[in-house]
Amino acid sequence: MCSDPIFSVATAGRRNVVIDTNIVLDAFVFKDPATAPLLDGLHSGALGWLATHPMREELERVLAYPKIVKRLTHHRLDANGVLTQFDALAQLKEVAPKAPLTCKDPDDQKFIDLAVVHQSLLLSKDQAIICMTKRLLALVVTAQIAII
């Protein structure tokens, strides 16, 4: 069984971060207060958000899910506004080659691959990623559930 580690981010210097789609939704759609430090870090430049076109495409697809559309409407948001924030804050990178680790969830592999190539912090709530925390550390990637 996997544990649910919560780590804090060192504040010294700029740190690259790869953010999975669920955390992006928490920050930009659901307005989860736990994501405030992440948003502060992105807006201040302390965190550099690394992403790829397939990550943006996944976000765009998820934003069209009926449950998410309902939440967007509730918060007086729209998918284009969320994608505009993605475009403003994320630094698009080339799709990374396959990492030496394989995730049980193929949809999450792209996040792992990018984090490994850039030795970045990887923010995810997905148990398939969190279960790989120790193996990712060996590749100089810290996987975290949240920033506190």
trRosetta pair geometry for C-beta under 8 A, 3 or more apart (Angstrom, degrees):
i j d omega theta_ij theta_ji phi_ij phi_ji
2 127 5.6 158 47 -159 147 92
2 130 5.4 109 161 110 142 99
2 131 4.1 -95 -84 -91 135 79
2 133 7.9 124 -154 1 108 111
3 130 7.9 -129 78 155 49 112
4 130 6.8 -1 -115 179 54 152
4 145 5.9 20 -172 -40 82 159
5 130 7.4 174 32 -160 84 103
5 133 6.4 93 27 -127 134 167
5 144 7.0 -89 103 -125 94 62
5 145 6.7 157 78 -1 53 106
6 144 7.1 68 -146 -164 38 93
6 145 5.7 -63 -94 56 68 109
6 146 5.6 -15 -134 54 98 94
6 148 5.9 49 159 -16 115 127
7 142 6.6 -95 84 168 169 124
7 144 4.5 -100 41 -111 108 119
7 147 7.7 -32 88 -110 69 52
7 148 7.8 174 99 23 25 94
8 147 6.7 80 -137 -161 48 64
8 148 5.2 -73 -91 67 88 79
9 15 6.4 -157 -169 54 115 156
9 37 7.2 167 28 146 118 125
9 41 6.8 8 86 -91 157 155
9 47 7.4 -17 177 -79 162 114
9 121 6.7 -2 -112 -105 108 165
9 144 7.9 -113 -65 8 86 171
9 147 5.2 -12 -13 -137 113 112
10 13 7.7 13 113 46 108 88
10 15 7.1 122 64 -55 86 142
11 46 6.7 -33 -153 -158 65 141
13 46 8.0 107 109 -151 28 73
14 45 6.5 -52 -106 150 113 77
14 46 6.1 -157 -111 -158 58 32
14 47 7.2 167 -160 -89 70 15
14 48 5.6 49 170 -23 114 108
15 41 7.9 -33 54 -175 100 131
15 46 7.0 9 24 153 85 70
15 47 5.7 -28 71 -111 82 66
15 48 7.1 -168 92 22 32 81
15 120 7.6 124 165 -147 77 72
15 121 5.9 44 150 -8 119 122
16 47 7.5 107 -128 -166 16 63
16 48 4.7 -39 -103 73 65 101
16 49 7.9 151 -158 -88 62 11
16 50 5.3 26 -173 -21 109 120
16 118 5.2 -87 117 145 155 126
16 119 7.7 90 60 81 123 59
16 120 4.0 -81 107 -112 100 107
16 121 6.9 169 94 22 53 78
17 38 7.8 -156 136 -143 166 94
17 41 7.6 68 -6 118 148 134
17 47 4.9 -6 3 -169 128 112
17 48 6.9 149 19 70 73 46
17 49 5.7 -34 73 -101 91 56
17 50 6.9 167 74 17 35 82
17 120 5.8 169 -101 175 19 111
17 121 4.5 -27 -109 71 79 104
17 122 7.5 166 -161 -83 63 24
17 123 6.1 23 -177 -11 112 109
18 49 7.7 112 -104 -160 30 60
18 50 5.3 -45 -82 71 78 95
18 51 7.2 139 -136 -82 73 57
18 111 5.3 150 143 -162 124 78
18 114 5.0 141 -110 97 142 112
18 115 4.3 -112 23 -71 141 91
18 118 7.4 135 -46 57 111 124
18 120 5.1 104 -14 99 93 137
18 121 7.2 -178 25 89 65 52
18 122 5.0 -13 65 -111 102 72
18 123 7.1 -175 87 24 50 70
19 23 4.9 -117 -170 86 93 123
19 24 5.5 115 128 -59 117 86
19 27 7.8 -24 -177 4 147 142
19 38 7.5 102 -107 -168 133 134
19 49 6.0 -29 1 -140 118 105
19 51 7.4 -39 44 -77 84 104
19 123 4.8 -6 -116 60 69 113
19 124 8.0 166 -159 -66 40 62
20 23 5.4 91 60 12 71 101
20 24 7.2 -130 106 -7 36 92
20 108 6.7 -11 -120 -127 131 90
20 111 5.1 -9 -87 -102 87 162
20 122 7.6 50 -34 178 96 84
20 123 6.5 -141 13 97 79 64
20 124 4.1 59 1 -105 137 88
20 125 7.4 -137 71 21 129 65
20 126 6.1 -98 146 -5 171 117
20 129 7.1 -153 -50 -8 148 161
21 24 5.3 -53 -147 35 37 116
21 25 6.4 39 154 -20 67 102
21 55 7.3 -165 -65 -163 89 78
21 58 5.4 -103 -71 123 140 114
21 59 5.5 -167 -125 -86 100 73
21 62 5.6 121 174 0 136 161
22 25 5.6 -51 -151 35 33 112
22 26 6.5 38 149 -22 64 102
22 124 7.0 77 50 -152 111 61
22 125 5.0 -94 106 37 140 111
22 126 6.7 148 14 -47 139 87
23 26 5.3 -46 -148 32 37 117
23 27 6.3 31 155 -16 66 106
23 35 7.0 149 -173 -107 80 120
23 38 7.3 -148 170 -144 114 172
23 123 4.8 71 -92 127 177 111
23 124 6.5 -104 -24 -99 121 32
23 125 6.5 152 -61 -15 83 94
24 27 5.9 -61 -149 40 29 107
24 28 5.9 -16 170 17 68 116
24 59 5.9 -52 104 -113 154 123
24 82 7.9 98 154 180 102 111
24 86 7.0 29 -157 -93 133 106
25 28 6.8 -74 -125 54 21 82
25 29 4.7 -31 -161 34 67 123
25 30 6.0 52 143 -6 78 104
25 62 7.0 -90 -68 130 125 134
25 68 7.0 -87 -133 -125 126 116
26 29 7.5 -7 -44 52 9 81
26 30 5.1 -42 -131 54 41 120
26 32 4.1 -28 -177 13 94 134
26 34 7.2 -38 164 68 131 99
26 35 5.1 152 121 -47 101 137
26 125 7.8 104 -35 -24 141 135
27 30 7.9 41 9 52 17 80
27 31 7.7 37 -178 -101 25 30
27 32 6.8 -58 -73 43 39 92
27 35 3.9 -146 -94 162 79 152
27 38 5.8 -90 -98 91 132 128
27 39 5.7 162 -160 -63 112 100
28 31 7.9 -3 -178 -68 8 58
28 77 7.8 144 153 -160 77 157
28 82 4.9 115 136 -134 130 92
28 85 5.4 175 -127 80 134 151
28 86 7.7 -54 -47 -53 171 81
29 63 7.7 -169 -78 -114 137 87
29 68 6.6 -32 -166 -158 162 92
29 71 5.6 64 162 119 112 122
29 72 6.1 -58 -140 -81 105 73
29 75 6.6 157 -173 37 55 152
29 77 6.4 -151 -124 75 66 155
29 82 6.2 1 -66 -99 90 138
30 71 6.5 -30 -84 179 73 139
30 75 7.7 -146 -107 -52 23 150
31 35 7.9 -138 -164 51 26 119
31 75 6.5 163 -12 -132 121 139
32 35 4.8 83 77 -3 93 105
33 36 5.7 -9 -171 -25 55 114
34 146 5.2 -38 161 -155 121 139
34 147 7.9 140 161 58 77 60
34 148 7.6 -40 -155 -90 86 75
35 38 4.7 -51 -167 40 71 121
35 39 5.9 72 135 -23 87 99
35 146 7.6 -103 -80 -144 58 95
35 147 7.7 72 -132 44 44 98
36 39 5.8 -57 -146 39 32 109
36 40 6.2 35 155 -21 66 106
37 40 5.5 -51 -143 37 33 114
37 41 6.2 36 156 -20 65 106
37 147 4.5 -132 91 115 121 113
37 148 6.7 137 9 -143 154 10
38 41 5.8 -57 -150 37 28 111
38 42 6.4 25 154 -17 64 106
38 47 7.0 -45 -154 38 58 167
38 123 6.9 65 -113 -114 135 170
38 147 5.0 140 -61 32 82 133
39 42 5.7 -54 -145 37 32 110
39 43 6.1 23 160 -12 67 110
40 43 6.1 -62 -143 43 26 104
40 44 5.9 15 162 -11 66 116
40 46 7.7 5 122 34 77 126
41 44 6.1 -60 -135 43 24 103
41 46 4.4 -87 -146 75 76 104
41 47 3.5 54 141 -5 112 116
41 147 7.2 -67 -5 154 142 169
42 47 5.2 -47 -72 74 55 109
42 49 5.7 17 -121 -32 110 118
42 89 5.0 22 174 -160 124 129
43 89 7.7 -51 -74 -111 56 117
44 47 7.9 70 60 17 85 74
45 48 7.4 19 -164 -72 58 77
47 121 7.8 -66 -136 51 108 134
48 91 6.0 -5 177 3 96 134
49 89 5.3 41 34 138 141 91
49 90 4.6 -79 111 -107 114 61
49 91 6.4 147 81 11 61 77
50 90 7.3 85 -155 -162 7 81
50 91 5.6 -35 -103 68 56 96
50 93 5.4 8 -166 -10 98 131
50 114 5.9 -175 123 161 115 120
50 115 7.9 152 74 -85 126 53
50 118 5.6 125 -31 38 178 169
50 120 5.9 -123 29 -81 133 165
51 55 4.4 -124 -165 77 95 142
51 56 6.3 96 144 -48 129 85
51 86 7.2 -52 54 -173 172 99
51 90 4.0 -14 19 -170 129 133
51 91 7.1 137 26 64 74 44
51 92 6.0 -45 82 -101 80 56
51 93 7.0 147 70 20 29 85
51 114 7.5 37 -123 178 25 169
52 55 4.9 104 53 2 69 102
52 56 7.4 -133 100 -1 41 86
52 92 6.5 93 -123 -155 30 75
52 93 5.8 -60 -82 69 77 74
52 94 7.1 3 -121 139 106 16
52 95 5.0 88 -158 -89 148 62
52 96 7.3 -122 -60 -7 140 78
52 110 6.4 -113 47 176 135 118
52 114 6.1 -147 -26 -81 113 137
53 56 5.6 -55 -150 37 37 111
53 57 6.2 39 152 -21 69 105
53 92 6.6 50 -54 -152 68 122
53 95 7.3 -60 39 -56 89 96
54 57 5.3 -51 -142 38 36 115
54 58 6.3 42 155 -23 65 100
54 95 6.4 56 3 -100 120 114
54 110 5.5 -118 95 -137 129 162
55 58 5.7 -49 -150 32 32 113
55 59 6.6 33 150 -17 63 103
55 90 7.9 -158 98 -162 127 155
55 110 6.3 -164 -65 122 86 130
55 111 7.2 101 -102 -79 117 79
55 114 7.8 -30 -44 -13 136 158
56 59 5.6 -52 -151 36 35 112
56 60 6.3 37 150 -21 66 105
56 83 7.2 81 -165 -141 98 94
56 86 6.0 140 -120 142 93 141
56 87 7.8 63 -128 -73 134 74
56 90 7.4 -175 -76 78 104 157
56 92 7.5 -26 -27 -102 132 110
57 60 5.6 -51 -147 36 32 114
57 61 6.4 35 153 -20 64 105
58 61 5.7 -55 -150 36 31 112
58 62 6.2 28 154 -17 66 108
58 107 7.2 127 -128 -167 139 102
59 62 5.8 -57 -144 39 30 109
59 63 6.2 35 156 -25 65 106
59 82 7.3 -145 163 130 116 115
59 83 6.9 150 113 -96 117 80
59 86 6.1 144 99 -87 164 158
60 63 5.8 -52 -148 31 28 114
60 64 7.2 25 153 -18 58 105
60 79 6.9 84 -141 176 62 121
60 83 6.1 41 -90 -92 89 127
61 64 6.1 -65 -165 31 33 110
61 65 7.8 51 141 -40 62 86
62 65 5.7 -24 -165 -8 48 115
62 68 6.0 101 151 -37 72 166
63 68 5.6 -129 -138 128 33 138
63 69 7.5 90 162 -72 57 68
63 72 7.1 66 -163 -59 88 141
63 79 3.9 119 144 -124 133 106
63 82 5.9 -177 -109 66 139 142
63 83 7.2 -96 -2 -47 167 97
64 68 7.3 34 47 70 15 120
64 69 6.7 19 -156 -58 32 110
64 79 6.7 18 -65 -90 66 156
65 68 4.4 76 64 12 92 108
65 69 6.8 -161 86 -12 43 85
66 69 5.5 -52 -141 34 32 114
66 70 6.4 37 157 -23 64 102
67 70 5.8 -51 -156 30 30 115
67 71 6.8 26 148 -15 62 105
68 71 5.5 -53 -151 37 38 111
68 72 6.3 44 149 -23 68 102
69 72 5.5 -50 -147 34 33 115
69 73 6.4 34 153 -19 64 104
69 79 7.7 -34 -102 -47 77 108
70 73 5.8 -56 -152 36 29 111
70 74 6.4 34 149 -23 64 107
71 74 5.4 -50 -146 34 35 116
71 75 6.3 15 160 -2 67 109
72 75 6.2 -70 -148 49 26 96
72 77 4.5 -101 -157 81 75 90
72 78 5.9 89 166 -106 127 29
72 79 6.5 -32 -118 -52 164 63
72 82 7.4 -87 -113 -26 116 128
73 76 7.4 25 -174 -79 32 34
73 77 7.8 -94 -52 51 19 61
77 81 5.4 -128 -163 70 82 136
77 82 6.4 66 164 -47 125 96
78 81 5.1 100 58 4 72 103
78 82 7.5 -141 99 -2 40 87
79 82 5.7 -57 -152 37 37 110
79 83 6.1 32 153 -16 70 108
80 83 5.6 -56 -144 42 32 110
80 84 6.2 41 153 -27 65 103
81 84 5.5 -48 -147 30 31 115
81 85 6.8 32 152 -17 61 100
82 85 5.8 -52 -156 33 34 111
82 86 6.6 39 145 -20 65 102
83 86 5.2 -46 -148 33 39 118
83 87 6.3 40 152 -20 67 103
84 87 5.6 -52 -147 38 31 112
84 88 6.3 30 154 -19 64 108
85 88 5.7 -56 -144 38 31 110
85 89 6.0 3 166 1 67 116
86 89 6.6 -78 -142 48 20 92
86 90 5.3 -6 180 1 67 125
87 90 6.9 -47 -102 43 16 95
93 96 7.3 24 119 -53 121 88
93 114 6.5 129 73 -142 133 112
93 118 7.4 -97 -102 -52 173 134
95 110 7.1 -60 -145 -140 92 103
95 113 7.6 18 175 110 70 138
95 114 7.9 -83 -150 -75 42 98
96 99 7.4 23 127 -51 123 85
96 110 7.5 135 42 -159 95 60
96 113 3.9 170 87 140 114 96
96 114 4.5 178 -8 -84 134 51
96 116 7.0 143 155 60 149 87
96 117 4.1 -146 -135 -14 126 142
96 118 7.8 -105 -90 -15 136 87
97 113 6.7 -157 86 -165 31 116
97 117 7.1 119 37 -81 74 122
98 102 7.9 4 -175 -90 111 82
98 109 7.3 -17 -129 172 82 122
98 113 5.9 -69 -121 -107 30 122
99 102 7.9 179 78 -68 84 43
99 109 7.7 -162 28 -168 100 81
99 112 5.3 -104 22 132 147 97
99 113 4.7 -151 -24 -104 95 57
99 116 4.0 109 -111 20 124 161
99 117 7.6 -118 -82 -38 91 74
99 139 6.9 55 -165 -169 119 168
100 116 7.6 -179 21 -165 75 156
100 139 7.0 177 45 -88 107 134
101 112 6.3 -103 83 169 108 139
101 116 7.4 172 29 -74 103 144
101 132 6.1 112 167 -161 145 135
101 135 5.5 126 -108 135 139 126
101 136 6.9 -86 22 -79 166 67
101 139 7.0 -118 -11 -16 120 148
102 109 6.9 -15 -149 -111 59 115
103 106 7.0 161 83 -86 96 25
103 108 4.6 -112 141 86 160 105
103 109 4.8 -158 34 -79 113 68
103 112 5.5 171 -41 -11 121 148
103 128 5.3 79 -177 148 99 112
103 129 6.4 -12 -126 -82 127 67
103 132 6.7 -78 -103 -32 80 151
104 128 4.5 -130 55 -138 97 112
104 131 7.8 13 5 62 124 138
105 108 4.4 60 87 8 107 112
105 109 7.6 -160 96 -32 59 74
105 126 6.4 -97 40 176 154 135
105 128 4.0 150 0 49 109 173
105 129 7.8 -61 43 -38 118 77
106 109 5.5 -26 -157 -8 46 120
107 110 7.7 -47 175 15 39 101
108 111 5.5 -51 -169 34 64 114
108 112 6.4 61 138 -18 83 103
108 124 7.1 67 -144 -140 120 151
108 126 5.5 -157 -95 106 142 162
108 128 5.5 156 31 91 155 123
108 129 5.4 -134 177 -56 143 104
109 112 5.6 -59 -152 40 39 111
109 113 6.0 41 154 -24 73 107
110 113 5.7 -50 -142 35 31 114
110 114 6.4 27 160 -15 63 106
111 114 6.2 -57 -149 38 28 106
111 115 6.3 25 155 -16 63 111
111 122 6.2 110 152 -151 101 112
111 124 6.6 110 132 -72 155 128
111 129 7.0 -32 91 -99 128 141
112 115 5.8 -61 -145 40 28 110
112 116 6.1 28 158 -21 66 108
112 122 6.9 30 -100 -127 51 158
112 129 6.7 -161 -68 -120 102 99
112 132 7.3 -3 -113 94 131 157
112 136 7.2 -115 -139 -104 96 114
112 141 7.6 99 -151 138 66 169
113 116 6.0 -58 -149 34 26 110
113 117 6.5 24 157 -18 63 107
114 117 5.9 -54 -147 35 31 110
114 118 6.4 -3 164 11 66 112
114 120 7.2 -21 127 33 79 135
115 118 6.5 -77 -144 55 25 89
115 119 7.6 52 164 -123 59 9
115 120 4.5 -111 -138 62 68 95
115 121 7.4 -95 -140 90 112 18
115 122 4.0 -10 -106 -72 160 112
115 136 7.4 0 114 -157 130 122
115 141 4.6 83 140 -137 109 130
115 143 7.7 73 148 -82 165 81
116 119 7.2 18 -166 -75 29 48
116 136 7.5 -117 -82 -142 90 82
116 139 5.0 -23 -131 147 97 137
116 141 5.6 -60 -86 -45 57 138
119 139 7.5 -146 -107 141 76 71
119 140 4.1 -14 -140 112 110 116
119 141 6.3 -131 -143 -72 46 68
120 141 6.5 13 62 -125 49 87
121 141 7.6 150 -108 -163 19 65
121 142 5.2 -25 -117 69 70 99
121 144 6.5 -14 -172 12 101 116
122 129 6.7 -130 134 180 127 131
122 136 6.8 -86 29 -174 138 153
122 141 5.6 29 -11 175 118 110
122 142 6.9 178 25 87 75 45
122 143 4.6 -28 74 -105 109 70
122 144 7.1 150 78 22 54 66
123 143 8.0 163 -85 -157 20 55
123 144 5.7 -28 -106 73 65 89
123 145 7.7 58 -156 176 68 10
123 146 7.4 69 -149 -101 104 28
123 147 7.1 -43 -107 -33 128 96
124 129 4.2 19 91 73 154 152
124 130 6.6 -147 94 -49 100 80
124 143 6.3 -33 37 -163 107 100
124 144 7.8 125 32 73 60 42
124 145 7.2 -58 85 -109 47 46
125 130 7.5 -9 -168 -40 25 126
125 145 5.7 67 -105 -148 63 84
125 146 7.9 34 -82 -54 92 83
126 129 4.6 71 79 12 99 104
126 130 6.7 175 88 -9 48 89
127 130 5.3 -56 -131 45 38 109
127 131 5.8 46 165 -28 70 104
128 131 6.3 -47 -147 29 21 114
128 132 7.4 15 150 -15 51 110
129 132 5.8 -67 -162 34 37 110
129 136 8.0 33 -174 -46 77 147
129 143 5.5 -164 153 -155 96 140
130 133 6.0 0 -172 -44 48 106
130 143 6.1 -169 -106 132 45 124
130 145 6.2 24 -101 -71 128 94
132 135 4.9 -65 -168 53 77 111
132 136 5.2 82 128 -31 93 102
132 143 6.5 81 81 -4 83 161
133 136 5.8 -61 -146 36 24 110
133 137 6.5 31 156 -26 62 102
133 142 7.9 19 -153 -158 85 50
133 143 4.8 -125 -104 58 72 111
134 137 5.6 -47 -152 25 33 116
134 138 7.2 38 150 -22 60 98
135 138 5.8 -46 -162 24 38 115
135 139 7.4 20 146 -3 62 104
136 139 5.7 -67 -159 46 43 102
136 141 4.1 -77 174 82 99 105
136 142 7.2 149 118 -95 114 13
136 143 5.0 77 61 -21 159 110
137 140 7.4 39 -171 -86 38 20
137 141 6.9 -110 -77 65 29 55
137 142 6.6 46 -97 -93 79 59
144 147 6.7 72 124 -69 144 63
